[in-house]
Amino acid sequence: MDLHASTWTDANAAETDLALIPVGSTEQHGPHGPLGTDYLAAETIARETADRFDAEVVVTPPVPVGVSEEHRQFTGTLWVSPDTFRSYVREVAESLIYHGWNRIVLVNGHGGNIRALGEVANRLSRAEEALVVPYTWFEAVEGPFEMGHAGPLETSFLLHNRPEL
């Protein structure tokens, strides 16, 4: 269930406690990739994962801005501080937990977010009656290509899933 496309009554009737939060960044990906590559990849992973479950899974709208200040010299790059990012993602997750979705996966598409997401997941899993885990998609991929920012793996993934971009 795409949370942003549901009514509150649909969300209330959801028969699941599992939610996926796609998290990425808006930053340069070479001269060939769109600025939204990271959050678009995370969103694709989250939606396709939810579609493969036999049970209902909630997918939130993506968090499109991450810890990306290192790319600030490229026009269009957006960033927030690690503290702001951690607070925002934590509060989104807390909103889900409040409504009963207490198994949460932070589906990440940006390397700069990894540390902050780990901290958020640890904090929430200790403080709340919830299980929150970070998942960075490109750390789980095995193949002939290394990840590399805007490299063959990331570019191929986006080309396959969003060829219009």
Secondary structure, 3 states (H helix, E strand, C coil): CEHHHCCHHHHHHCCCCEEEEEECCECCECCCECCCHHHHHHHHHHHHHHHHCCCCCEECCCECCCCCHHHCCCCCCECCCHHHHHHHHHHHHHHHHHCCCCEEEEEECCHHHHHHHHHHHHHHHHHCCCEEEEEEHHHCCCCCCCCCCCCHHHHHHHHHHCCCC
